[in-house]
Amino acid sequence: MTRGIYIGRFQPFHDGHYSVVERIADDVDELVLGIGSADASHSTRNPFTAGERIMMITKSLADLDLVTYAVPIEDLDRNAVWVSHVESMSPDFDVAYANNPLVIQLFREAGVEVRQSPMYDRHVLEGSEVRGRMIDDGDWESLVPDAVVEVVDEIDGIERIQMVSDTDANGA
């Protein structure tokens, strides 16, 4: 059995993330989704809590034929011990999926096999684009799984990101 880990902030979980998980599903029996910056929320860059992101991921992946575990991973500003921090917060894993050069380097230095996950439509499907559309009342719904739309509606996420973006813009 092979278990992989895929780490992201998932602010929010979008169709690009979903397509990466679909591709990883061909390689592994189980997948840990490490929710980075789990301690951050209620800002323009990180509007959603770790719990809300777990709901988005769990509901979005419910129909996928893959055992998944969503685990929160708080930020740690000490790169030398970051991989051991991730390992302490996660079920054991055999391979890490990443595209972030620092994350790749840190896993490799720790002796973890790293596979780069192909990005899907990256110029549109990135969190900052989705969050920008949420702030501007644009079409963000077409960029995320239906389950994410439901979670964002349930938590009044659009009102939140619009409010915190006003706060951030005013230098607070």
C-alpha positions as a Markdown table, in Angstrom:
| # | Residue | x | y | z |
|---|---|---|---|---|
| 1 | Met | 0.0 | 0.0 | 0.0 |
| 2 | Thr | 1.2 | 3.5 | -0.9 |
| 3 | Arg | 0.2 | 6.6 | 1.0 |
| 4 | Gly | 1.0 | 10.1 | -0.4 |
| 5 | Ile | 0.9 | 13.5 | 1.0 |
| 6 | Tyr | -0.2 | 16.7 | -0.9 |
| 7 | Ile | 0.3 | 19.9 | 1.0 |
| 8 | Gly | -1.4 | 23.2 | 0.1 |
| 9 | Arg | -3.2 | 26.1 | 1.8 |
| 10 | Phe | -6.4 | 25.3 | -0.1 |
| 11 | Gln | -7.7 | 28.9 | 0.3 |
| 12 | Pro | -10.1 | 27.7 | -1.0 |
| 13 | Phe | -9.9 | 24.1 | -2.4 |
| 14 | His | -10.4 | 24.7 | -6.2 |
| 15 | Asp | -10.7 | 22.7 | -9.4 |
| 16 | Gly | -6.9 | 22.8 | -9.9 |
| 17 | His | -6.4 | 21.1 | -6.5 |
| 18 | Tyr | -9.1 | 18.6 | -7.4 |
| 19 | Ser | -7.5 | 17.7 | -10.7 |
| 20 | Val | -4.1 | 17.2 | -9.0 |
| 21 | Val | -5.8 | 14.9 | -6.5 |
| 22 | Glu | -7.4 | 12.9 | -9.3 |
| 23 | Arg | -4.0 | 12.4 | -10.9 |
| 24 | Ile | -2.3 | 11.5 | -7.6 |
| 25 | Ala | -5.1 | 8.9 | -7.1 |
| 26 | Asp | -3.7 | 6.8 | -9.9 |
| 27 | Asp | -0.4 | 6.5 | -8.0 |
| 28 | Val | -1.4 | 5.9 | -4.4 |
| 29 | Asp | -3.9 | 3.9 | -2.3 |
| 30 | Glu | -4.4 | 6.7 | 0.3 |
| 31 | Leu | -3.7 | 10.4 | 0.3 |
| 32 | Val | -3.1 | 12.8 | 3.1 |
| 33 | Leu | -4.0 | 16.4 | 2.3 |
| 34 | Gly | -1.9 | 18.6 | 4.5 |
| 35 | Ile | -3.7 | 21.9 | 5.2 |
| 36 | Gly | -0.9 | 24.4 | 5.4 |
| 37 | Ser | -1.1 | 27.6 | 7.3 |
| 38 | Ala | -3.8 | 25.9 | 9.4 |
| 39 | Asp | -3.4 | 28.6 | 12.1 |
| 40 | Ala | -4.2 | 31.4 | 9.7 |
| 41 | Ser | -7.7 | 32.6 | 8.9 |
| 42 | His | -9.8 | 35.7 | 8.4 |
| 43 | Ser | -7.4 | 37.6 | 6.1 |
| 44 | Thr | -7.5 | 38.2 | 2.4 |
| 45 | Arg | -4.7 | 35.7 | 1.8 |
| 46 | Asn | -6.1 | 33.1 | 4.3 |
| 47 | Pro | -9.9 | 33.8 | 4.6 |
| 48 | Phe | -11.0 | 30.3 | 5.7 |
| 49 | Thr | -10.3 | 28.4 | 8.9 |
| 50 | Ala | -8.6 | 25.0 | 8.9 |
| 51 | Gly | -11.9 | 23.4 | 9.8 |
| 52 | Glu | -13.7 | 25.1 | 6.9 |
| 53 | Arg | -11.0 | 23.9 | 4.5 |
| 54 | Ile | -11.3 | 20.4 | 5.9 |
| 55 | Met | -15.1 | 20.5 | 5.1 |
| 56 | Met | -14.4 | 21.8 | 1.6 |
| 57 | Ile | -11.8 | 19.0 | 0.9 |
| 58 | Thr | -13.8 | 16.2 | 2.5 |
| 59 | Lys | -17.1 | 17.1 | 0.7 |
| 60 | Ser | -15.3 | 17.7 | -2.6 |
| 61 | Leu | -13.5 | 14.3 | -2.5 |
| 62 | Ala | -16.4 | 12.2 | -1.1 |
| 63 | Asp | -17.2 | 10.6 | -4.5 |
| 64 | Leu | -13.5 | 9.9 | -5.4 |
| 65 | Asp | -12.4 | 6.3 | -5.1 |
| 66 | Leu | -9.6 | 7.2 | -2.8 |
| 67 | Val | -9.1 | 7.1 | 1.0 |
| 68 | Thr | -8.2 | 10.6 | 2.1 |
| 69 | Tyr | -7.2 | 12.2 | 5.3 |
| 70 | Ala | -7.3 | 16.0 | 5.7 |
| 71 | Val | -4.9 | 17.1 | 8.4 |
| 72 | Pro | -4.2 | 20.7 | 9.6 |
| 73 | Ile | -0.6 | 21.7 | 9.7 |
| 74 | Glu | 0.3 | 25.0 | 11.4 |
| 75 | Asp | 3.0 | 27.2 | 10.0 |
| 76 | Leu | 6.5 | 26.8 | 11.4 |
| 77 | Asp | 9.0 | 29.4 | 10.6 |
| 78 | Arg | 12.0 | 27.0 | 11.0 |
| 79 | Asn | 12.6 | 25.3 | 7.7 |
| 80 | Ala | 15.2 | 22.9 | 9.0 |
| 81 | Val | 12.6 | 21.1 | 11.2 |
| 82 | Trp | 9.6 | 21.6 | 8.9 |
| 83 | Val | 9.4 | 18.1 | 7.5 |
| 84 | Ser | 9.6 | 16.5 | 11.0 |
| 85 | His | 6.8 | 18.9 | 12.0 |
| 86 | Val | 4.7 | 17.8 | 9.0 |
| 87 | Glu | 5.4 | 14.1 | 9.9 |
| 88 | Ser | 4.4 | 14.7 | 13.5 |
| 89 | Met | 1.0 | 16.1 | 12.4 |
| 90 | Ser | 0.3 | 13.5 | 9.7 |
| 91 | Pro | -0.2 | 9.8 | 9.2 |
| 92 | Asp | 2.9 | 8.1 | 7.8 |
| 93 | Phe | 3.4 | 8.7 | 4.1 |
| 94 | Asp | 5.7 | 7.2 | 1.4 |
| 95 | Val | 5.8 | 10.0 | -1.1 |
| 96 | Ala | 5.2 | 13.7 | -1.1 |
| 97 | Tyr | 3.5 | 15.6 | -4.0 |
| 98 | Ala | 4.6 | 19.2 | -4.3 |
| 99 | Asn | 5.4 | 22.0 | -6.8 |
| 100 | Asn | 6.8 | 24.6 | -4.4 |
| 101 | Pro | 10.6 | 24.6 | -4.8 |
| 102 | Leu | 11.2 | 25.1 | -1.0 |
| 103 | Val | 8.8 | 22.3 | -0.1 |
| 104 | Ile | 10.5 | 20.0 | -2.7 |
| 105 | Gln | 13.9 | 20.8 | -1.3 |
| 106 | Leu | 13.0 | 20.3 | 2.3 |
| 107 | Phe | 11.4 | 16.9 | 1.7 |
| 108 | Arg | 14.3 | 15.8 | -0.5 |
| 109 | Glu | 16.8 | 16.8 | 2.2 |
| 110 | Ala | 14.8 | 14.7 | 4.7 |
| 111 | Gly | 15.0 | 11.7 | 2.4 |
| 112 | Val | 11.4 | 11.7 | 1.3 |
| 113 | Glu | 10.6 | 10.9 | -2.3 |
| 114 | Val | 9.0 | 13.9 | -4.0 |
| 115 | Arg | 6.9 | 13.8 | -7.2 |
| 116 | Gln | 5.9 | 17.0 | -8.8 |
| 117 | Ser | 2.2 | 17.2 | -9.5 |
| 118 | Pro | 1.2 | 18.5 | -12.9 |
| 119 | Met | -0.6 | 21.9 | -12.6 |
| 120 | Tyr | -4.0 | 22.2 | -14.2 |
| 121 | Asp | -4.9 | 25.5 | -15.9 |
| 122 | Arg | -2.6 | 27.2 | -13.4 |
| 123 | His | -3.0 | 30.7 | -14.9 |
| 124 | Val | -6.7 | 30.7 | -13.9 |
| 125 | Leu | -6.9 | 28.0 | -11.2 |
| 126 | Glu | -5.0 | 29.5 | -8.4 |
| 127 | Gly | -6.2 | 30.6 | -5.0 |
| 128 | Ser | -5.4 | 34.3 | -5.5 |
| 129 | Glu | -7.6 | 34.3 | -8.6 |
| 130 | Val | -10.5 | 32.6 | -6.8 |
| 131 | Arg | -10.2 | 34.9 | -3.8 |
| 132 | Gly | -10.0 | 38.0 | -6.0 |
| 133 | Arg | -13.2 | 37.0 | -7.8 |
| 134 | Met | -14.9 | 36.5 | -4.4 |
| 135 | Ile | -13.9 | 39.9 | -3.3 |
| 136 | Asp | -15.0 | 41.5 | -6.6 |
| 137 | Asp | -18.3 | 39.6 | -6.8 |
| 138 | Gly | -17.0 | 37.9 | -9.9 |
| 139 | Asp | -17.6 | 34.3 | -11.1 |
| 140 | Trp | -15.6 | 32.3 | -8.6 |
| 141 | Glu | -18.1 | 29.4 | -8.5 |
| 142 | Ser | -16.9 | 28.0 | -11.9 |
| 143 | Leu | -13.4 | 27.6 | -10.5 |
| 144 | Val | -14.3 | 25.3 | -7.5 |
| 145 | Pro | -16.1 | 22.0 | -6.9 |
| 146 | Asp | -19.8 | 22.4 | -6.1 |
| 147 | Ala | -19.2 | 21.2 | -2.6 |
| 148 | Val | -16.9 | 24.2 | -2.0 |
| 149 | Val | -19.7 | 26.6 | -3.2 |
| 150 | Glu | -22.0 | 25.0 | -0.6 |
| 151 | Val | -19.4 | 25.4 | 2.2 |
| 152 | Val | -18.7 | 29.0 | 1.3 |
| 153 | Asp | -22.4 | 29.7 | 1.3 |
| 154 | Glu | -23.0 | 28.0 | 4.6 |
| 155 | Ile | -20.3 | 30.0 | 6.4 |
| 156 | Asp | -21.1 | 33.3 | 4.6 |
| 157 | Gly | -17.6 | 33.2 | 3.2 |
| 158 | Ile | -18.1 | 35.9 | 0.6 |
| 159 | Glu | -19.2 | 38.4 | 3.2 |
| 160 | Arg | -16.2 | 37.4 | 5.3 |
| 161 | Ile | -13.5 | 37.8 | 2.5 |
| 162 | Gln | -15.1 | 41.1 | 1.4 |
| 163 | Met | -15.0 | 42.4 | 5.0 |
| 164 | Val | -11.4 | 41.3 | 5.7 |
| 165 | Ser | -10.2 | 42.5 | 2.3 |
| 166 | Asp | -11.6 | 46.0 | 3.2 |
| 167 | Thr | -9.7 | 45.8 | 6.6 |
| 168 | Asp | -6.5 | 44.6 | 4.9 |
| 169 | Ala | -6.7 | 47.4 | 2.3 |
| 170 | Asn | -7.0 | 50.0 | 5.1 |
| 171 | Gly | -3.7 | 48.8 | 6.6 |
| 172 | Ala | -5.2 | 47.3 | 9.7 |
